[in-house]
Structure formats: structure tokens, C-alpha cells
């Protein structure tokens, strides 16, 4: 909230830019795609940190 109060036009500008890009994509004919079904089994990714080879 503090960021919006400090720079309200920047926030509105970003929102406007996002919507402008969405409008351009929509005008090109891109359709909204349905979200795919969730996987039956939960998927968990764990990072495996490995040292870089020297």
C-alpha cells in the first residue's frame, strides 16, 4: 500500500501496460485456453545442489 501511495501513476501504468499487451494478443486471435487437469499424484521438485566442476 505504501508503494502505491508513493507512486500511484507507476502502479496504474504497469496495470495499463499489462492490459495493453493482453489486448494485442486477443486481437491477434489467441483464444483463452482451459487450465489442464491437476496431476493425480502430487508433484514435488527438490533442488539438488551440486558443486560446479572446476
C-alpha positions as CSV (number, residue, x, y, z in Angstrom):
1,X,0.0,0.0,0.0
2,X,2.9,2.3,0.8
3,X,4.4,1.8,-2.7
4,X,1.1,2.7,-4.3
5,X,0.7,5.8,-2.2
6,X,4.2,6.9,-3.1
7,X,3.9,6.2,-6.9
8,X,0.2,5.8,-7.9
9,X,0.8,6.5,-11.5
10,X,3.6,3.9,-11.8
11,X,1.2,1.3,-10.5
12,X,-1.5,2.3,-12.9
13,X,1.0,2.4,-15.7
14,X,2.1,-1.1,-15.1
15,X,-1.5,-2.3,-15.0
16,X,-2.3,-0.4,-18.2
17,X,0.7,-2.0,-19.9
18,X,-0.3,-5.5,-18.9
19,X,-3.8,-4.9,-20.2
20,X,-2.5,-3.4,-23.4
21,X,-0.4,-6.4,-24.1
22,X,-3.3,-8.7,-23.4
23,X,-5.5,-6.7,-25.8
24,X,-2.9,-7.1,-28.6
25,X,-2.7,-10.8,-28.1
26,X,-6.5,-11.1,-28.1
27,X,-6.7,-9.0,-31.3
28,X,-4.3,-11.4,-33.0
29,X,-6.9,-14.1,-32.4
30,X,-5.4,-16.1,-29.5
31,X,-8.0,-18.0,-27.6
32,X,-8.2,-18.5,-23.9
33,X,-7.1,-22.0,-23.1
34,X,-8.6,-24.0,-20.3
35,X,-6.4,-24.9,-17.4
36,X,-5.1,-28.6,-17.6
37,X,-6.3,-31.0,-15.0
38,X,-4.2,-31.3,-11.9
39,X,-2.0,-34.4,-11.7
40,X,-3.4,-37.5,-9.9
41,X,-0.3,-37.8,-7.7
42,X,1.3,-34.7,-6.1
43,X,4.5,-33.5,-7.8
44,X,7.3,-32.1,-5.6
45,X,10.6,-30.9,-7.0
46,X,13.5,-30.6,-4.7
47,X,16.7,-28.8,-5.7
48,X,19.8,-30.9,-5.8
49,X,22.7,-28.6,-5.3
50,X,26.0,-29.9,-6.7
51,X,29.3,-28.0,-6.8
52,X,30.4,-26.9,-10.3
53,X,33.4,-28.7,-11.8
54,X,36.5,-26.6,-11.7
